[in-house]
Amino acid sequence: MSPTHSPEPPASSTSRPASKAPKATIVVAEDDNFQRALICDLLASQGYGVVAYSGGDAALKMAAILHADILITDLMMDQGEGIATILRAQETLPDTRLVAISSNARYLEYANKLGAHCVMKKPLQTARILASIDAILSQRKCHHGPNKSGHQAGRAP
């Protein structure tokens, strides 16, 4: 199955010119249109190849097709909930780094315990998104999720 024949068209997609390879391939699962556009536009402007879906199921399929470097998933979605997306990605995409995003600190703690490489609390901040992606790709810890004191490092990639 080719990316252009995916079962669900991307909710949003930004591509780089064919002459320049992206820094990394990132698939986003986020059902909020504003958040999805924010993440995609930001990452594409920094040279990443980005494809986004409104649910985890379609995002997982595309991440497998594209051999995605990173999968960013919201934890609360109608189509393919984020915790299930993380668990399935660990089984089927062992080389893909996982980023969990949510406004719920408890869900982020759970995602961290389940193996997300990074967790980020909403509202997302552009500098934190970029720092997190850079940290993951550089094999460093991500420090952008909440805990009792307000910050928690995701597990090392």
C-alpha positions in Angstrom: 0.0 0.0 0.0 1.5 3.4 -0.9 1.1 6.5 1.2 -1.1 8.1 -1.5 -3.6 5.2 -1.2 -3.9 5.2 2.6 -7.4 4.2 3.9 -8.0 7.6 5.4 -6.6 10.7 3.8 -4.3 12.7 6.0 -6.0 15.3 8.1 -3.2 17.6 7.2 0.1 17.1 5.4 3.1 19.2 4.7 5.8 18.1 2.4 9.3 19.4 1.6 10.5 20.0 -2.0 11.7 16.7 -3.6 15.2 18.1 -4.0 15.8 18.3 -0.2 15.4 15.3 2.0 13.6 15.9 5.4 15.6 15.9 8.6 13.3 13.1 9.9 9.9 11.7 9.2 7.2 12.5 11.8 3.7 11.2 11.9 1.2 13.1 14.1 -2.1 11.7 15.6 -4.1 14.6 16.9 -7.8 15.1 16.6 -7.8 18.8 17.4 -7.5 20.7 14.1 -5.7 23.7 15.6 -3.2 21.6 17.6 -2.6 19.4 14.5 -1.9 22.3 12.3 0.3 24.0 14.9 2.5 20.9 15.2 2.6 20.2 11.4 3.4 23.8 10.4 6.1 24.2 13.0 7.8 20.9 12.2 7.6 21.4 8.4 9.1 24.9 8.7 12.1 23.3 10.4 12.7 20.8 7.6 10.9 17.7 8.9 8.7 15.6 6.8 5.3 15.6 8.5 2.0 13.7 7.9 -0.9 14.0 10.3 -4.1 12.2 11.0 -7.0 12.8 13.3 -6.7 9.3 14.9 -4.2 6.8 16.0 -5.2 3.9 13.8 -4.5 5.7 10.5 -1.4 7.3 12.0 0.0 3.9 12.9 -0.6 2.6 9.4 1.2 5.5 7.8 4.0 5.4 10.3 4.7 1.8 9.3 4.5 2.7 5.6 6.9 5.7 5.9 9.2 4.0 8.5 8.6 7.1 10.6 11.3 8.3 12.9 8.8 9.8 15.4 5.1 9.3 16.1 3.5 12.1 18.1 0.1 11.1 19.6 -2.5 12.8 21.6 -3.8 10.6 24.3 -7.5 11.4 24.1 -8.9 10.9 20.6 -12.1 9.5 19.2 -10.4 7.4 16.5 -7.6 5.3 17.9 -7.0 6.4 21.5 -3.4 7.4 22.3 -2.5 4.9 25.0 -3.6 2.1 22.6 -1.6 3.8 19.8 1.5 3.8 22.0 1.1 0.1 22.9 0.6 -0.9 19.3 3.5 1.2 18.1 5.8 -0.5 20.6 4.8 -3.9 19.1 4.8 -3.0 15.4 7.2 0.0 15.1 10.1 -0.7 17.5 12.4 1.8 15.8 9.9 4.7 16.0 10.3 7.1 18.8 7.0 7.9 20.6 5.8 11.3 21.9 2.7 11.6 24.0 0.8 14.9 24.3 -2.2 15.6 26.5 -3.6 18.2 28.8 -4.1 15.5 31.4 -1.0 15.0 33.6 -2.1 11.6 34.8 -2.4 10.3 31.3 1.0 11.6 30.5 2.5 9.8 33.6 0.9 6.6 32.4 2.2 7.1 28.8 5.7 7.7 30.3 5.5 4.5 32.3 4.3 2.6 29.2 7.4 3.7 27.3 6.7 6.9 25.6 10.1 8.5 24.8 8.8 11.9 25.6 5.6 13.4 27.1 4.4 17.0 26.7 1.6 18.8 28.5 -0.8 20.9 26.5 -1.0 23.8 25.8 2.0 23.0 23.6 4.8 25.6 23.3 6.7 25.8 20.0 10.1 25.9 21.7 9.3 22.8 23.7 8.1 20.9 20.7 11.3 21.6 18.8 13.5 20.9 21.8 11.8 17.6 22.4 12.2 16.5 18.8 15.8 17.5 18.8 16.4 15.6 22.1 14.8 12.5 20.8 16.7 12.5 17.5 19.9 13.2 19.4 19.2 10.3 21.8 18.9 12.5 24.8 16.2 12.6 27.5 13.2 14.8 26.9 12.2 17.1 29.8 8.8 18.5 29.0 6.1 16.5 30.8 4.5 17.2 34.1 4.9 15.5 37.4 4.0 16.6 40.9 6.6 19.4 40.6 5.4 20.3 37.1 8.2 18.7 35.1 9.1 15.1 34.3 11.7 13.6 32.0 10.4 11.1 29.5 12.4 7.9 29.4 15.7 7.9 27.5 15.3 6.9 23.8 
